[in-house]
C-alpha cells in the first residue's frame, strides 16, 4: 500500500454515530486506525457523526467517548478536546454543508427532489415486485428551474440528491480489496441534504474528511459499495480523494455477522463482565498482524510494531469468545502484579457506581454483612447460570413467561436514556400494552436479572447493570424458559 499524506502527514479518523451502545466493531475499526497512525507517525482523530438526529443522544455520545478511552485509545483531536479542524461533531457543523450543496446544484451535479415518502415507498415496492434492487427512478431529475422555484415557493418539502453517470463504472483501488469496479447503473441517486437541512452520512462524510485533511479512510467492508458515491463527490468538488481501506466485518464462528441479537456486542458488556481493556485490544489487534504460535500476548506498542496493513485478510475477523477468555486470563495472570490486580478489581467493582449503589440498596435489606453476597452478588457476576427450574416457582405458565421476556427484551431497546425512571416507565407501559398487571411482568424479570426471586429493587438493579448486561441476561433467561416450554 502506498502511504502518502498532506502537508500535515498521515491523518486517519474514527467517526462513530452515537445511536446506541458502542459496538466492539467500533473498537476494532478504531484500533486499526490508531495503529495505522502510530505506524506511520501520523495523527488519529475522533469525529462524532450525529446526522441522524432522531436516534443520536448525548448519553450515547458520552458512552462512545468513555468506551474508546477505556480501550486505551487516545486521539489527537476530537469533540472533547477540540483541535484546528473543529467542530468535531457533525450537528455543530450543520451550517458548513449548505454552501457545498448549493455548489453542486449550481454546477449541475445535484438536483432538487420533491417526492413524498409515500411515493418513494410505492416506487420501491414496485421495483422489488419486479425483482429489481430499489433505487431512485429519477422522476425529479428533469424538472425545470422555474418549476423547482415555484414548488419551493409553495412550501413543498424538498431534499437534494446527487446525479449519477448513466454509463460506465467507477474503478478504484482499495487498500484491502485491490482493484474494484462498480457499474454506475447500480449506484443510487443518493440524498445529500435531508428535508430538515441536515446532510446525510455520505455528504457530511466526504466534506468533513476533506476539510479535516484525512488522508486514509479505513472502515468496515459494508461501506465498500458506497465508495462510488464518495469518489463522485470528490470529483464534483475537484478534491483529491483519500486512500480507501475496507476491513472485513467481524463475524461469529458460524460466519454470520456479529450482532447484538445473537451475541453481546457492546464494549460496555465486556467491561462490566471484567474483561480488561489490554486483553480486548490484544485480541482485536491479532486480526491485523502476522505472528507465530506462542506470540499472542502483545501490548499496544508491540501490536504497533508488528502491525502490517499490507497483509490484511478478506476472510473475516472471527470473534472467538473462547480465545478472548484465554487472552484475558493470561493478561490477568501474567501481566498484572498483585498490587495491579487488586487495584483493577476495585476499579472494576466501582465502575458505574455498581458496588456503591449495590451497597446503598442492600443496607436496609440485611441483618448481617455475610448476607451481602447472596443478595447483591448478581451485580458482579459474569454469568448467573440460569436453569429452566429457576422459573418454576413463578405463578405464570412458561408460555406467558417467555412472551414477557421476549417482549421486554425488544421494548427496552426503545429507551434512549437508561435510568431507573425510564426503565420503570417503560416496564409499566409494557404491562399496559400486554394487558397484564405489573407484578406479573416483573416477577420473571427478577429471576432473569438477578437469578433469584428475592433480590434488590428491580428497576434500580437494571439501571446499575446497564443496558448491555440486562439485554444478555434477558436473552439467556428466554433460552432457559424456551427449554421449559419445549419439554412440555
C-alpha positions as CSV (number, residue, x, y, z in Angstrom):
1,X,0.0,0.0,0.0
2,X,1.3,3.4,-0.9
3,X,1.2,5.7,2.1
4,X,1.1,9.3,1.4
5,X,-0.3,12.3,3.1
6,X,-0.9,16.0,3.1
7,X,1.5,18.6,4.4
8,X,0.3,17.6,7.8
9,X,1.3,13.9,7.2
10,X,-0.9,10.9,7.6
11,X,-4.3,11.6,9.2
12,X,-6.9,9.0,10.0
13,X,-10.1,9.1,11.9
14,X,-12.8,7.1,13.7
15,X,-16.3,8.5,13.1
16,X,-18.9,6.7,15.2
17,X,-22.6,7.5,15.3
18,X,-24.0,8.0,18.9
19,X,-27.1,6.0,18.2
20,X,-26.6,3.1,20.6
21,X,-24.3,1.2,22.9
22,X,-20.7,1.4,21.5
23,X,-20.0,-1.8,19.5
24,X,-16.9,-3.9,19.7
25,X,-16.8,-3.4,15.9
26,X,-16.2,0.3,16.5
27,X,-13.3,-0.6,18.7
28,X,-12.0,-2.9,16.0
29,X,-12.1,-0.2,13.3
30,X,-10.8,2.4,15.8
31,X,-7.8,0.2,16.7
32,X,-6.8,-0.3,13.1
33,X,-6.8,3.5,12.5
34,X,-4.9,4.1,15.8
35,X,-2.3,1.5,14.9
36,X,-2.0,2.9,11.3
37,X,-1.4,6.4,12.7
38,X,1.2,5.1,15.1
39,X,2.9,3.0,12.4
40,X,3.3,6.0,10.1
41,X,3.9,8.8,12.6
42,X,0.5,10.2,11.8
43,X,-2.5,11.6,13.7
44,X,-5.6,9.8,14.9
45,X,-8.7,11.9,15.3
46,X,-12.3,11.3,16.6
47,X,-15.3,12.8,14.9
48,X,-18.9,12.2,16.0
49,X,-21.3,11.6,13.1
50,X,-24.7,12.5,14.5
51,X,-26.6,13.5,11.4
52,X,-29.4,11.0,12.5
53,X,-31.0,13.5,14.9
54,X,-33.8,11.1,15.8
55,X,-31.5,8.4,17.2
56,X,-28.4,10.3,18.3
57,X,-28.3,11.3,22.0
58,X,-25.8,13.0,24.3
59,X,-25.9,9.8,26.5
60,X,-24.7,7.6,23.7
61,X,-22.0,10.1,22.7
62,X,-20.7,10.0,26.2
63,X,-20.7,6.2,26.1
64,X,-18.8,6.2,22.9
65,X,-16.1,8.5,24.3
66,X,-15.9,6.6,27.6
67,X,-15.7,3.2,25.8
68,X,-12.9,4.2,23.5
69,X,-11.0,5.8,26.3
70,X,-11.5,2.5,28.3
71,X,-10.0,0.7,25.4
72,X,-6.8,2.7,25.8
73,X,-7.2,4.7,22.6
74,X,-6.1,8.3,22.5
75,X,-7.0,10.8,19.8
76,X,-5.2,14.0,18.9
77,X,-8.4,15.9,18.1
78,X,-12.0,15.4,19.0
79,X,-15.2,16.8,20.4
80,X,-13.9,16.6,23.9
81,X,-10.5,18.2,23.3
82,X,-11.0,20.3,20.2
83,X,-8.4,20.9,17.5
84,X,-7.6,23.0,14.5
85,X,-10.3,21.4,12.2
86,X,-13.3,21.6,14.5
87,X,-16.1,21.4,15.4
88,X,-15.8,17.6,15.6
89,X,-19.5,16.9,16.0
90,X,-21.4,17.0,12.7
91,X,-24.5,18.6,14.2
92,X,-22.3,21.5,15.2
93,X,-21.1,21.7,11.6
94,X,-24.5,22.0,10.0
95,X,-24.1,25.5,8.6
96,X,-20.9,24.3,6.7
97,X,-22.6,21.9,4.4
98,X,-25.2,24.1,2.7
99,X,-22.7,26.1,0.6
100,X,-21.3,22.9,-0.8
101,X,-24.8,21.6,-1.6
102,X,-25.5,24.8,-3.4
103,X,-22.3,24.5,-5.3
104,X,-23.3,21.0,-6.6
105,X,-26.7,22.4,-7.6
106,X,-25.1,25.3,-9.4
107,X,-22.7,23.0,-11.3
108,X,-25.5,20.7,-12.3
109,X,-24.2,17.8,-10.2
110,X,-27.2,17.6,-7.9
111,X,-31.0,18.3,-8.2
112,X,-34.0,19.1,-6.0
113,X,-36.3,16.2,-5.3
114,X,-39.9,16.7,-4.2
115,X,-41.0,13.1,-4.0
116,X,-43.0,12.2,-0.9
117,X,-42.1,9.3,1.4
118,X,-45.3,7.6,0.3
119,X,-44.4,8.0,-3.4
120,X,-40.9,6.7,-2.8
121,X,-42.2,3.6,-0.9
122,X,-44.6,2.8,-3.7
123,X,-41.7,3.1,-6.2
124,X,-39.5,0.7,-4.1
125,X,-42.4,-1.8,-3.7
126,X,-42.9,-1.9,-7.5
127,X,-39.2,-2.3,-8.0
128,X,-38.9,-5.2,-5.5
129,X,-42.0,-6.8,-7.1
130,X,-40.2,-6.7,-10.4
131,X,-37.1,-8.3,-8.9
132,X,-35.1,-5.1,-9.2
133,X,-32.9,-3.5,-6.4
134,X,-34.8,-0.5,-5.1
135,X,-33.3,2.9,-6.1
136,X,-34.5,6.3,-7.1
137,X,-36.1,6.4,-10.5
138,X,-35.1,10.0,-11.5
139,X,-38.6,11.4,-11.5
140,X,-37.5,14.9,-10.4
141,X,-34.3,14.9,-12.4
142,X,-35.7,16.8,-15.4
143,X,-37.7,19.5,-13.5
144,X,-37.1,22.9,-14.9
145,X,-35.5,25.7,-12.8
146,X,-38.9,27.6,-13.0
147,X,-40.8,24.6,-11.7
148,X,-38.3,24.0,-8.9
149,X,-38.6,27.6,-7.8
150,X,-42.4,27.6,-8.0
151,X,-42.7,24.4,-5.9
152,X,-40.3,25.6,-3.3
153,X,-42.1,28.9,-3.1
154,X,-45.3,27.0,-2.5
155,X,-43.7,25.4,0.5
156,X,-43.2,21.9,-0.8
157,X,-40.8,19.7,1.1
158,X,-37.6,19.1,-0.8
159,X,-34.3,17.2,-0.5
160,X,-31.1,17.4,-2.6
161,X,-30.0,14.4,-4.5
162,X,-26.7,13.7,-6.4
163,X,-26.6,12.9,-10.1
164,X,-25.0,9.6,-11.1
165,X,-23.4,8.9,-14.5
166,X,-25.7,6.8,-16.8
167,X,-23.0,4.7,-18.3
168,X,-19.7,3.1,-17.4
169,X,-18.3,2.1,-14.0
170,X,-16.5,3.5,-11.0
171,X,-13.0,2.0,-10.9
172,X,-10.8,2.4,-7.9
173,X,-8.1,0.7,-5.8
174,X,-8.9,-0.3,-2.3
175,X,-6.2,-0.8,0.3
176,X,-7.5,-4.2,1.2
177,X,-9.6,-5.5,-1.8
178,X,-7.3,-4.1,-4.5
179,X,-8.8,-3.1,-7.8
180,X,-12.6,-2.7,-7.6
181,X,-15.1,-1.9,-10.4
182,X,-18.7,-1.0,-9.6
183,X,-21.2,-0.1,-12.5
184,X,-22.7,3.3,-12.2
185,X,-26.2,1.9,-13.0
186,X,-26.1,0.0,-9.7
187,X,-25.5,3.3,-7.7
188,X,-28.4,5.2,-6.3
189,X,-29.0,8.9,-6.7
190,X,-28.2,9.5,-3.0
191,X,-29.9,12.1,-0.9
192,X,-27.2,14.6,0.1
193,X,-29.3,17.1,2.1
194,X,-32.4,15.9,4.0
195,X,-35.6,17.9,4.3
196,X,-34.5,19.2,7.7
197,X,-31.4,20.7,6.2
198,X,-29.1,18.1,7.8
199,X,-26.6,16.3,5.5
200,X,-26.8,12.6,5.0
201,X,-23.8,10.5,6.1
202,X,-22.4,10.4,2.5
203,X,-22.4,14.2,2.1
204,X,-21.1,15.1,5.5
205,X,-18.5,12.3,5.5
206,X,-16.8,13.5,2.3
207,X,-16.8,17.2,3.2
208,X,-15.6,16.6,6.7
209,X,-12.8,14.2,5.6
210,X,-11.6,16.8,3.1
211,X,-11.8,19.8,5.5
212,X,-10.1,17.7,8.2
213,X,-7.4,16.7,5.7
214,X,-8.0,12.9,6.2
215,X,-5.5,11.0,4.1
216,X,-6.7,7.4,4.7
217,X,-10.3,6.3,5.3
218,X,-10.3,2.8,7.0
219,X,-13.8,1.5,7.8
220,X,-15.9,-1.7,7.6
221,X,-16.4,-3.5,4.3
222,X,-20.2,-2.7,4.4
223,X,-19.2,0.8,3.1
224,X,-17.4,-0.6,0.0
225,X,-20.5,-0.3,-2.1
226,X,-20.8,3.4,-1.1
227,X,-17.3,4.3,-2.4
228,X,-18.6,5.3,-5.9
229,X,-20.9,8.0,-4.4
230,X,-18.0,9.3,-2.3
231,X,-15.5,9.3,-5.2
232,X,-18.1,11.1,-7.4
233,X,-18.4,13.8,-4.7
234,X,-14.6,14.3,-4.6
235,X,-14.6,14.6,-8.4
236,X,-17.6,17.0,-8.4
237,X,-15.8,19.3,-5.9
238,X,-12.4,18.9,-7.6
239,X,-10.7,17.5,-4.5
240,X,-8.1,14.8,-4.1
241,X,-9.6,11.7,-2.6
242,X,-8.1,9.8,0.3
243,X,-6.9,6.2,0.2
244,X,-9.8,3.8,0.9
245,X,-9.3,0.7,3.1
246,X,-12.3,-1.6,3.8
247,X,-11.8,-4.1,6.6
248,X,-13.6,-7.4,6.8
249,X,-16.5,-7.4,9.1
250,X,-16.3,-9.1,12.5
251,X,-18.2,-12.4,12.4
252,X,-19.4,-15.1,14.7
253,X,-17.8,-18.6,14.5
254,X,-20.6,-19.6,12.0
255,X,-19.5,-16.7,9.8
256,X,-22.8,-14.8,10.5
257,X,-22.5,-11.1,11.1
258,X,-21.7,-10.1,14.7
259,X,-24.9,-8.6,16.0
260,X,-26.5,-7.9,19.4
261,X,-29.4,-10.2,18.6
262,X,-27.0,-13.2,18.6
263,X,-24.2,-12.3,20.9
264,X,-23.1,-9.5,23.2
265,X,-21.5,-6.8,21.1
266,X,-21.3,-3.8,23.4
267,X,-17.9,-2.7,24.7
268,X,-19.7,-1.9,28.0
269,X,-20.8,-5.5,28.3
270,X,-17.2,-6.8,28.2
271,X,-16.1,-4.0,30.6
272,X,-18.9,-4.9,33.0
273,X,-18.0,-8.6,32.9
274,X,-14.4,-7.9,34.0
275,X,-12.5,-8.2,30.7
276,X,-9.5,-5.9,30.9
277,X,-9.0,-3.4,28.0
278,X,-5.5,-4.5,27.2
279,X,-6.7,-8.1,26.6
280,X,-9.6,-6.9,24.4
281,X,-7.3,-4.7,22.3
282,X,-4.7,-7.5,22.2
283,X,-7.5,-9.8,20.9
284,X,-8.7,-7.4,18.2
285,X,-5.1,-6.4,17.2
286,X,-4.3,-10.0,16.3
287,X,-6.5,-9.6,13.2
288,X,-4.1,-7.0,11.8
289,X,-0.8,-8.8,12.3
290,X,1.1,-12.0,11.3
291,X,2.6,-13.9,14.3
292,X,3.8,-17.3,15.2
293,X,2.1,-19.5,17.7
294,X,3.1,-18.6,21.2
295,X,3.5,-14.8,20.4
296,X,-0.1,-13.9,21.1
297,X,0.3,-11.9,24.2
298,X,1.0,-8.3,23.0
299,X,0.9,-4.8,24.4
300,X,-0.4,-1.9,22.3
301,X,3.3,-0.9,21.5
302,X,4.0,-4.4,20.4
303,X,0.9,-4.5,18.2
304,X,2.1,-1.3,16.6
305,X,5.5,-2.7,15.8
306,X,4.0,-5.8,14.2
307,X,1.1,-4.0,12.5
308,X,1.1,-4.8,8.8
309,X,-1.7,-3.1,6.8
310,X,-0.4,-4.6,3.5
311,X,-1.3,-8.2,4.6
312,X,-4.9,-8.0,5.8
313,X,-7.3,-10.9,5.4
314,X,-10.5,-10.5,3.4
315,X,-11.8,-13.7,5.0
316,X,-13.4,-12.0,8.0
317,X,-12.4,-11.5,11.6
318,X,-13.9,-14.3,13.7
319,X,-14.9,-13.1,17.2
320,X,-13.9,-16.2,19.1
321,X,-15.1,-15.6,22.7
322,X,-13.1,-18.6,24.0
323,X,-9.9,-17.0,22.6
324,X,-10.7,-13.7,24.2
325,X,-11.3,-15.5,27.5
326,X,-7.9,-17.2,27.2
327,X,-6.1,-14.0,26.4
328,X,-7.9,-12.2,29.2
329,X,-6.9,-14.9,31.7
330,X,-3.3,-14.7,30.5
331,X,-3.2,-10.9,31.0
332,X,-4.6,-11.2,34.5
333,X,-2.1,-14.0,35.5
334,X,1.0,-12.9,33.6
335,X,0.8,-9.1,33.0
336,X,-0.6,-7.8,36.3
337,X,1.3,-7.7,39.6
338,X,-0.6,-8.5,42.8
339,X,-1.0,-4.8,43.5
340,X,-2.2,-4.0,40.0
341,X,-4.6,-6.9,40.1
342,X,-6.1,-5.7,43.4
343,X,-6.4,-2.2,42.0
344,X,-8.1,-3.4,38.9
345,X,-10.6,-5.5,40.8
346,X,-11.6,-2.5,42.9
347,X,-11.8,-0.2,39.9
348,X,-14.0,-2.7,38.1
349,X,-16.3,-3.2,41.1
350,X,-16.8,0.6,41.3
351,X,-17.4,1.0,37.6
352,X,-20.6,3.0,37.0
353,X,-21.0,3.1,40.8
354,X,-22.0,-0.6,40.7
355,X,-20.7,-1.5,44.1
356,X,-21.6,1.8,45.7
357,X,-25.2,1.6,44.5
358,X,-25.5,-2.1,45.3
359,X,-24.4,-1.4,48.9
360,X,-26.8,1.5,49.2
361,X,-29.7,-0.6,48.2
362,X,-28.6,-3.6,50.4
363,X,-28.2,-1.7,53.7
364,X,-31.9,-1.8,54.6
365,X,-32.3,-5.4,53.4
366,X,-29.8,-7.3,55.5
367,X,-29.3,-8.2,59.2
368,X,-25.6,-9.1,58.8
369,X,-22.8,-8.4,56.3
370,X,-22.5,-12.0,55.4
371,X,-25.8,-11.8,53.6
372,X,-24.4,-9.4,51.0
373,X,-23.1,-12.0,48.5
374,X,-26.4,-13.8,48.2
375,X,-28.4,-10.5,48.0
376,X,-26.2,-8.3,45.8
377,X,-23.6,-10.7,44.3
378,X,-25.5,-10.8,41.0
379,X,-24.3,-7.3,40.3
380,X,-20.8,-8.6,39.9
381,X,-21.4,-12.0,38.3
382,X,-20.5,-12.7,34.7
383,X,-23.0,-15.5,34.4
384,X,-26.0,-16.3,36.5
385,X,-26.1,-19.9,35.2
386,X,-29.9,-19.8,34.8
387,X,-31.7,-23.1,34.5
388,X,-35.3,-23.8,33.5
389,X,-36.0,-24.8,37.1
390,X,-35.2,-21.3,38.3
391,X,-38.5,-20.1,36.8
392,X,-40.6,-23.0,38.2
393,X,-41.8,-21.0,41.3
394,X,-43.3,-18.2,39.2
395,X,-47.1,-18.5,39.0
396,X,-47.3,-17.6,35.3
397,X,-47.1,-20.6,32.9
398,X,-43.9,-20.9,30.9
399,X,-45.5,-19.7,27.7
400,X,-46.5,-16.5,29.3
401,X,-43.1,-16.0,30.9
402,X,-41.4,-16.5,27.6
403,X,-43.8,-14.0,26.0
404,X,-42.9,-11.5,28.7
405,X,-39.2,-12.0,28.4
406,X,-39.2,-11.6,24.6
407,X,-41.5,-8.6,24.7
408,X,-39.4,-6.8,27.4
409,X,-36.2,-7.6,25.7
410,X,-37.3,-5.9,22.4
411,X,-39.1,-3.0,24.0
412,X,-36.3,-2.0,26.3
413,X,-34.3,-1.1,23.2
414,X,-36.6,1.8,22.7
415,X,-35.3,3.6,25.8
416,X,-32.9,6.4,24.9
417,X,-31.8,7.4,28.4
418,X,-31.2,4.4,30.5
419,X,-32.0,5.1,34.2
420,X,-34.3,4.0,37.0
421,X,-37.1,6.3,35.9
422,X,-37.2,5.5,32.2
423,X,-36.9,1.7,32.9
424,X,-39.8,1.8,35.3
425,X,-41.9,3.9,32.9
426,X,-41.2,1.5,30.0
427,X,-42.0,-1.6,32.1
428,X,-45.3,-0.1,33.2
429,X,-46.1,0.8,29.6
430,X,-45.2,-2.8,28.5
431,X,-47.5,-4.2,31.2
432,X,-50.3,-1.9,29.9
433,X,-49.7,-2.9,26.3
434,X,-49.7,-6.6,27.2
435,X,-52.9,-6.2,29.3
436,X,-51.1,-7.6,32.4
437,X,-50.6,-6.5,35.9
438,X,-47.1,-5.0,36.6
439,X,-46.3,-7.7,39.1
440,X,-47.0,-10.4,36.5
441,X,-44.4,-8.8,34.2
442,X,-41.7,-8.1,36.8
443,X,-41.8,-11.5,38.5
444,X,-39.8,-13.3,35.8
445,X,-37.6,-10.3,35.3
446,X,-36.3,-10.6,38.9
447,X,-35.1,-14.1,38.2
448,X,-33.8,-13.2,34.8
449,X,-31.8,-10.2,36.0
450,X,-30.6,-11.4,39.5
451,X,-31.0,-15.2,39.4
452,X,-33.4,-15.1,42.4
453,X,-36.9,-14.1,43.2
454,X,-35.6,-12.2,46.3
455,X,-33.3,-9.5,45.3
456,X,-32.6,-5.8,45.2
457,X,-35.2,-3.5,43.7
458,X,-35.6,-4.5,40.0
459,X,-35.6,-1.1,38.3
460,X,-32.5,0.0,40.3
461,X,-30.8,-3.3,39.6
462,X,-31.4,-3.0,35.9
463,X,-30.1,0.6,35.9
464,X,-26.9,-0.4,37.7
465,X,-26.2,-3.4,35.5
466,X,-26.6,-1.4,32.3
467,X,-28.4,-1.9,29.1
468,X,-26.0,-4.4,27.5
469,X,-25.8,-6.8,30.5
470,X,-29.6,-6.7,31.0
471,X,-30.1,-7.4,27.3
472,X,-27.9,-10.5,27.5
473,X,-29.5,-11.8,30.8
474,X,-33.0,-11.5,29.3
475,X,-31.8,-13.4,26.2
476,X,-30.3,-16.2,28.3
477,X,-33.4,-16.3,30.5
478,X,-35.6,-16.6,27.4
479,X,-33.5,-19.5,26.2
480,X,-33.9,-21.3,29.6
481,X,-37.7,-20.8,29.6
482,X,-37.9,-21.9,26.0
483,X,-36.4,-25.2,27.0
484,X,-39.1,-25.4,29.7
485,X,-41.8,-24.8,27.1
486,X,-40.3,-27.3,24.7
487,X,-40.2,-30.0,27.3
488,X,-44.0,-29.9,27.9
